[in-house]
């Protein structure tokens, strides 16, 4: 579905889903992903988002599906993660975080992933801390106000909006399958982006 400008999808689709909309604040590590400010809100460079989605998909595809843990506490990220899991087979955990999930083998929730994918470096900070303790690399979505310390790969995007989150997870799911050779470079999965979206 490569767009004419070399992006995974047309830039207008990123804009329509609000992927580029940051927040009113900007932390230093996120400055390199921002290209300006509009009405007091920082604007994320979607080319950098697109580039990082490809990198993340490649990284996820390098591992067996059950070696990748996706975790989402934020409500709007939960359905997108479950849909991504449906298509890619990665392990998805949503809702409550259990301390020791990566470090305490006696816990029923214990898991030993090779890579972790989270939707928010602030909300999932404790999981990221555990991942760092056991040497597991972390991929995280991050907005302009998120300090992505201890994250190995940042995907700059609006990680609060339901439309934006649905599109990001849909894109990653598609790209992981392309990297695995499960679908052709110009193919997409049968579920549309809307199937990844939370409707309240």
TITIMAR-30660 format. One record per residue: x, y, z negated of N, C-alpha, C in turn; residue in one letter; residue number from 1. Coordinates in steps of 0.2 Angstrom, whole numbers, plus 5000, padded with zeros to 4 digits. Last residue first. Layout:
! TITIMAR-30660
<rec <X Y Z> <X Y Z> <X Y Z> A NUM>
...
***
This chain:
! TITIMAR-30660
<rec <4917 5019 4889> <4914 5019 4882> <4906 5020 4883> X 200>
<rec <4927 5009 4899> <4921 5013 4899> <4918 5013 4892> X 199>
<rec <4944 5008 4904> <4939 5007 4898> <4933 5012 4899> X 198>
<rec <4950 5000 4919> <4948 5006 4915> <4943 5005 4909> X 197>
<rec <4952 4991 4928> <4957 4991 4922> <4955 4997 4917> X 196>
<rec <4943 4992 4938> <4942 4986 4933> <4947 4986 4927> X 195>
<rec <4948 5003 4945> <4942 5004 4940> <4941 4998 4935> X 194>
<rec <4957 4998 4954> <4959 5001 4948> <4954 5002 4942> X 193>
<rec <4950 4981 4958> <4952 4988 4959> <4954 4992 4953> X 192>
<rec <4957 4965 4960> <4953 4970 4956> <4955 4977 4958> X 191>
<rec <4965 4959 4970> <4958 4960 4971> <4955 4965 4967> X 190>
<rec <4981 4968 4972> <4977 4963 4969> <4969 4964 4971> X 189>
<rec <4988 4972 4989> <4986 4974 4982> <4982 4968 4979> X 188>
<rec <5001 4972 5001> <4995 4969 4998> <4994 4972 4991> X 187>
<rec <5013 4975 5006> <5008 4980 5008> <5001 4977 5005> X 186>
<rec <5022 4965 5001> <5023 4972 5000> <5018 4977 5001> X 185>
<rec <5011 4951 4996> <5016 4955 5001> <5017 4962 4999> X 184>
<rec <5013 4943 4980> <5009 4946 4985> <5014 4950 4990> X 183>
<rec <5023 4935 4975> <5016 4933 4974> <5011 4936 4979> X 182>
<rec <5036 4940 4973> <5034 4937 4980> <5027 4934 4980> X 181>
<rec <5039 4947 4962> <5039 4940 4962> <5038 4936 4968> X 180>
<rec <5037 4960 4967> <5043 4958 4965> <5044 4950 4965> X 179>
<rec <5023 4959 4968> <5027 4960 4974> <5034 4958 4972> X 178>
<rec <5020 4958 4954> <5018 4952 4959> <5022 4953 4965> X 177>
<rec <5024 4970 4950> <5027 4964 4947> <5026 4958 4952> X 176>
<rec <5015 4979 4957> <5022 4979 4958> <5026 4973 4956> X 175>
<rec <5003 4976 4951> <5004 4975 4958> <5011 4974 4960> X 174>
<rec <5006 4980 4938> <5003 4973 4939> <5005 4971 4946> X 173>
<rec <5008 4994 4940> <5014 4989 4937> <5012 4982 4939> X 172>
<rec <4996 4998 4944> <5002 4999 4948> <5007 4994 4946> X 171>
<rec <4988 4996 4933> <4986 4993 4939> <4992 4993 4944> X 170>
<rec <4994 5004 4923> <4994 4997 4922> <4993 4993 4929> X 169>
<rec <4991 5017 4930> <4998 5015 4928> <4999 5007 4927> X 168>
<rec <4977 5017 4930> <4981 5017 4936> <4988 5014 4935> X 167>
<rec <4974 5016 4916> <4971 5011 4921> <4976 5011 4927> X 166>
<rec <4980 5028 4912> <4982 5022 4909> <4980 5016 4914> X 165>
<rec <4972 5038 4919> <4979 5037 4920> <4982 5031 4918> X 164>
<rec <4959 5035 4913> <4960 5035 4920> <4968 5034 4922> X 163>
<rec <4961 5038 4900> <4959 5031 4902> <4960 5030 4909> X 162>
<rec <4976 5047 4893> <4969 5047 4897> <4968 5040 4900> X 161>
<rec <4988 5045 4888> <4982 5046 4883> <4976 5045 4887> X 160>
<rec <5000 5046 4895> <4998 5039 4892> <4992 5040 4887> X 159>
<rec <5005 5052 4909> <5000 5054 4904> <4998 5047 4901> X 158>
<rec <5022 5048 4910> <5016 5048 4912> <5011 5051 4907> X 157>
<rec <5038 5040 4913> <5034 5046 4911> <5027 5047 4914> X 156>
<rec <5044 5026 4906> <5039 5028 4911> <5036 5034 4910> X 155>
<rec <5060 5022 4900> <5054 5027 4899> <5050 5027 4906> X 154>
<rec <5069 5009 4893> <5066 5012 4900> <5060 5016 4898> X 153>
<rec <5072 5008 4880> <5077 5007 4885> <5075 5010 4892> X 152>
<rec <5070 5018 4865> <5067 5015 4871> <5072 5014 4877> X 151>
<rec <5076 5025 4855> <5076 5018 4855> <5072 5014 4860> X 150>
<rec <5065 5039 4858> <5071 5036 4855> <5070 5028 4854> X 149>
<rec <5055 5047 4865> <5056 5040 4866> <5063 5037 4864> X 148>
<rec <5043 5057 4858> <5051 5056 4858> <5052 5048 4859> X 147>
<rec <5031 5064 4867> <5033 5058 4864> <5041 5058 4864> X 146>
<rec <5026 5075 4875> <5027 5076 4868> <5030 5070 4864> X 145>
<rec <5025 5070 4888> <5030 5075 4887> <5031 5076 4879> X 144>
<rec <5023 5052 4886> <5021 5058 4888> <5026 5064 4886> X 143>
<rec <5028 5036 4891> <5029 5041 4887> <5026 5048 4890> X 142>
<rec <5028 5018 4891> <5025 5024 4894> <5027 5030 4889> X 141>
<rec <5043 5008 4889> <5037 5012 4886> <5035 5017 4890> X 140>
<rec <5052 4994 4886> <5049 4998 4891> <5043 5002 4888> X 139>
<rec <5066 4988 4877> <5059 4990 4877> <5058 4995 4883> X 138>
<rec <5075 4972 4874> <5074 4979 4877> <5067 4981 4877> X 137>
<rec <5080 4966 4858> <5075 4965 4864> <5074 4972 4867> X 136>
<rec <5087 4965 4846> <5091 4966 4852> <5086 4965 4858> X 135>
<rec <5081 4965 4834> <5083 4959 4837> <5086 4959 4844> X 134>
<rec <5080 4979 4831> <5083 4975 4826> <5086 4968 4829> X 133>
<rec <5072 4983 4842> <5079 4985 4842> <5083 4981 4837> X 132>
<rec <5060 4977 4838> <5063 4975 4845> <5071 4977 4845> X 131>
<rec <5057 4985 4827> <5059 4978 4826> <5062 4975 4832> X 130>
<rec <5055 4997 4833> <5060 4996 4828> <5062 4989 4827> X 129>
<rec <5044 4994 4841> <5050 4996 4844> <5056 4995 4839> X 128>
<rec <5035 4992 4830> <5037 4987 4835> <5043 4988 4838> X 127>
<rec <5034 5005 4825> <5037 5000 4821> <5039 4994 4825> X 126>
<rec <5029 5013 4836> <5036 5014 4834> <5039 5008 4830> X 125>
<rec <5018 5014 4844> <5021 5007 4843> <5028 5008 4840> X 124>
<rec <5015 5027 4843> <5010 5023 4840> <5013 5016 4839> X 123>
<rec <5026 5032 4850> <5025 5034 4843> <5020 5029 4839> X 122>
<rec <5027 5027 4862> <5033 5026 4858> <5032 5028 4851> X 121>
<rec <5015 5018 4870> <5016 5024 4866> <5022 5023 4861> X 120>
<rec <5013 5006 4876> <5010 5011 4879> <5012 5018 4876> X 119>
<rec <5027 4993 4880> <5022 4997 4875> <5019 5003 4879> X 118>
<rec <5034 4978 4882> <5031 4984 4886> <5026 4987 4881> X 117>
<rec <5049 4970 4880> <5043 4972 4877> <5041 4978 4881> X 116>
<rec <5058 4954 4883> <5057 4961 4884> <5050 4963 4882> X 115>
<rec <5058 4942 4878> <5064 4944 4880> <5064 4952 4882> X 114>
<rec <5050 4937 4862> <5050 4939 4869> <5057 4941 4871> X 113>
<rec <5045 4928 4851> <5051 4929 4853> <5052 4931 4860> X 112>
<rec <5033 4930 4838> <5034 4929 4845> <5041 4931 4846> X 111>
<rec <5021 4928 4825> <5028 4928 4827> <5029 4927 4835> X 110>
<rec <5008 4926 4819> <5009 4931 4825> <5016 4931 4828> X 109>
<rec <5011 4919 4808> <5007 4916 4814> <5007 4920 4820> X 108>
<rec <5027 4920 4801> <5021 4923 4803> <5017 4920 4809> X 107>
<rec <5039 4915 4800> <5034 4911 4796> <5027 4915 4798> X 106>
<rec <5049 4923 4807> <5046 4916 4810> <5041 4913 4807> X 105>
<rec <5050 4939 4808> <5048 4934 4803> <5045 4928 4806> X 104>
<rec <5052 4948 4819> <5058 4946 4814> <5056 4941 4809> X 103>
<rec <5041 4951 4826> <5047 4949 4830> <5053 4946 4825> X 102>
<rec <5032 4954 4816> <5030 4950 4822> <5036 4947 4826> X 101>
<rec <5034 4961 4806> <5038 4955 4806> <5036 4951 4812> X 100>
<rec <5018 4968 4804> <5025 4969 4802> <5028 4962 4802> X 99>
<rec <5007 4968 4816> <5009 4965 4810> <5016 4965 4809> X 98>
<rec <4995 4980 4822> <5002 4978 4822> <5004 4974 4816> X 97>
<rec <4979 4978 4830> <4983 4979 4824> <4991 4976 4825> X 96>
<rec <4978 4980 4848> <4975 4982 4841> <4980 4982 4836> X 95>
<rec <4984 4966 4857> <4981 4973 4856> <4979 4974 4849> X 94>
<rec <4996 4958 4867> <4993 4959 4860> <4990 4966 4860> X 93>
<rec <4999 4947 4880> <4996 4953 4878> <4994 4953 4871> X 92>
<rec <5012 4940 4890> <5008 4940 4884> <5006 4947 4882> X 91>
<rec <5009 4940 4908> <5013 4942 4902> <5008 4941 4896> X 90>
<rec <5002 4936 4919> <5003 4931 4915> <5007 4933 4909> X 89>
<rec <4997 4945 4929> <5004 4944 4929> <5006 4938 4924> X 88>
<rec <4983 4946 4928> <4986 4946 4934> <4993 4943 4934> X 87>
<rec <4981 4947 4914> <4977 4942 4918> <4980 4941 4925> X 86>
<rec <4989 4957 4910> <4991 4951 4908> <4987 4945 4912> X 85>
<rec <4982 4968 4916> <4989 4967 4918> <4991 4960 4916> X 84>
<rec <4971 4967 4907> <4970 4966 4915> <4977 4964 4918> X 83>
<rec <4976 4970 4895> <4973 4964 4896> <4972 4962 4903> X 82>
<rec <4980 4983 4898> <4985 4978 4896> <4982 4971 4897> X 81>
<rec <4968 4990 4900> <4972 4989 4906> <4978 4984 4904> X 80>
<rec <4962 4988 4887> <4959 4984 4893> <4964 4984 4899> X 79>
<rec <4971 4996 4879> <4970 4989 4878> <4967 4985 4884> X 78>
<rec <4972 5010 4881> <4978 5005 4884> <4976 4998 4884> X 77>
<rec <4962 5016 4874> <4962 5016 4881> <4968 5012 4885> X 76>
<rec <4967 5013 4861> <4961 5010 4864> <4961 5010 4871> X 75>
<rec <4983 5009 4856> <4979 5014 4859> <4973 5011 4862> X 74>
<rec <4991 4998 4855> <4986 4999 4849> <4981 5004 4852> X 73>
<rec <4998 4985 4864> <4994 4991 4865> <4989 4992 4859> X 72>
<rec <5011 4976 4872> <5007 4978 4866> <5004 4985 4866> X 71>
<rec <5017 4962 4880> <5014 4969 4881> <5010 4970 4875> X 70>
<rec <5032 4953 4882> <5026 4955 4877> <5024 4962 4879> X 69>
<rec <5038 4940 4891> <5036 4947 4891> <5031 4948 4887> X 68>
<rec <5039 4927 4893> <5044 4930 4889> <5043 4938 4889> X 67>
<rec <5029 4922 4901> <5028 4921 4894> <5034 4924 4889> X 66>
<rec <5035 4925 4914> <5029 4929 4911> <5028 4928 4904> X 65>
<rec <5052 4926 4914> <5046 4922 4914> <5041 4926 4911> X 64>
<rec <5060 4941 4921> <5059 4936 4916> <5052 4932 4917> X 63>
<rec <5060 4950 4932> <5066 4946 4930> <5065 4940 4925> X 62>
<rec <5048 4957 4931> <5048 4951 4935> <5054 4947 4935> X 61>
<rec <5052 4967 4922> <5047 4962 4920> <5047 4956 4924> X 60>
<rec <5061 4974 4931> <5063 4971 4925> <5059 4966 4922> X 59>
<rec <5052 4978 4941> <5058 4974 4943> <5060 4970 4937> X 58>
<rec <5044 4986 4934> <5041 4980 4937> <5047 4975 4939> X 57>
<rec <5053 4996 4931> <5050 4992 4925> <5047 4986 4928> X 56>
<rec <5055 5002 4943> <5061 4999 4939> <5058 4994 4934> X 55>
<rec <5043 5006 4947> <5046 5001 4951> <5052 4998 4947> X 54>
<rec <5040 5016 4938> <5036 5010 4938> <5039 5004 4942> X 53>
<rec <5050 5025 4941> <5051 5021 4935> <5046 5015 4934> X 52>
<rec <5045 5030 4953> <5052 5027 4953> <5053 5022 4947> X 51>
<rec <5034 5036 4948> <5033 5031 4953> <5040 5027 4953> X 50>
<rec <5039 5046 4940> <5034 5041 4937> <5034 5035 4942> X 49>
<rec <5046 5054 4949> <5050 5050 4944> <5045 5045 4940> X 48>
<rec <5035 5058 4956> <5040 5054 4959> <5044 5050 4954> X 47>
<rec <5028 5066 4947> <5025 5059 4948> <5030 5055 4952> X 46>
<rec <5033 5075 4934> <5035 5074 4941> <5033 5067 4943> X 45>
<rec <5021 5082 4923> <5026 5077 4924> <5027 5076 4932> X 44>
<rec <5019 5098 4917> <5017 5094 4922> <5023 5089 4923> X 43>
<rec <5013 5105 4901> <5018 5103 4905> <5016 5098 4911> X 42>
<rec <5001 5118 4900> <5002 5111 4900> <5008 5109 4904> X 41>
<rec <4998 5131 4902> <5001 5130 4896> <5002 5122 4895> X 40>
<rec <4994 5131 4916> <4989 5133 4911> <4992 5131 4904> X 39>
<rec <5008 5121 4919> <5002 5124 4922> <4997 5125 4917> X 38>
<rec <5025 5119 4922> <5020 5120 4917> <5014 5124 4921> X 37>
<rec <5037 5107 4929> <5034 5114 4928> <5029 5114 4922> X 36>
<rec <5042 5095 4930> <5044 5099 4935> <5041 5106 4934> X 35>
<rec <5050 5082 4919> <5045 5088 4920> <5047 5092 4925> X 34>
<rec <5060 5074 4916> <5054 5071 4920> <5049 5076 4921> X 33>
<rec <5069 5080 4908> <5071 5078 4915> <5065 5075 4919> X 32>
<rec <5062 5081 4895> <5063 5087 4900> <5064 5085 4907> X 31>
<rec <5062 5071 4886> <5057 5071 4892> <5057 5077 4897> X 30>
<rec <5071 5074 4876> <5072 5068 4881> <5067 5068 4887> X 29>
<rec <5064 5086 4870> <5070 5086 4875> <5071 5080 4879> X 28>
<rec <5047 5087 4872> <5053 5085 4868> <5059 5085 4873> X 27>
<rec <5034 5099 4873> <5039 5095 4877> <5045 5094 4872> X 26>
<rec <5016 5102 4872> <5023 5102 4870> <5028 5098 4874> X 25>
<rec <5005 5101 4878> <5007 5108 4877> <5014 5108 4874> X 24>
<rec <5007 5087 4890> <5004 5090 4884> <5007 5097 4884> X 23>
<rec <5004 5082 4907> <5007 5081 4900> <5004 5084 4895> X 22>
<rec <4998 5075 4921> <4996 5079 4915> <4999 5078 4909> X 21>
<rec <5000 5065 4930> <5005 5070 4930> <5003 5075 4924> X 20>
<rec <4989 5057 4931> <4995 5054 4928> <5000 5059 4927> X 19>
<rec <4976 5060 4935> <4978 5063 4930> <4985 5061 4927> X 18>
<rec <4970 5054 4946> <4969 5050 4940> <4973 5054 4934> X 17>
<rec <4974 5063 4956> <4966 5062 4954> <4965 5059 4948> X 16>
<rec <4987 5062 4956> <4985 5068 4953> <4977 5067 4951> X 15>
<rec <4989 5049 4962> <4992 5050 4955> <4988 5056 4952> X 14>
<rec <4983 5053 4974> <4979 5048 4969> <4982 5048 4962> X 13>
<rec <4991 5061 4980> <4985 5064 4978> <4981 5059 4973> X 12>
<rec <5002 5053 4983> <5003 5058 4977> <4996 5060 4975> X 11>
<rec <4997 5036 4987> <4998 5044 4989> <4998 5048 4983> X 10>
<rec <5008 5024 4980> <5001 5026 4982> <5002 5034 4984> X 9>
<rec <5022 5023 4979> <5018 5017 4979> <5011 5018 4982> X 8>
<rec <5030 5034 4991> <5027 5032 4985> <5023 5026 4985> X 7>
<rec <5033 5038 5004> <5037 5034 5001> <5035 5032 4994> X 6>
<rec <5023 5046 5010> <5028 5049 5007> <5033 5045 5003> X 5>
<rec <5013 5036 5014> <5018 5039 5020> <5024 5043 5017> X 4>
<rec <5013 5023 5002> <5010 5029 5005> <5016 5032 5010> X 3>
<rec <5011 5005 5002> <5015 5011 5002> <5013 5017 5005> X 2>
<rec <5004 4994 5000> <5000 5000 5000> <5004 5006 5000> X 1>
***
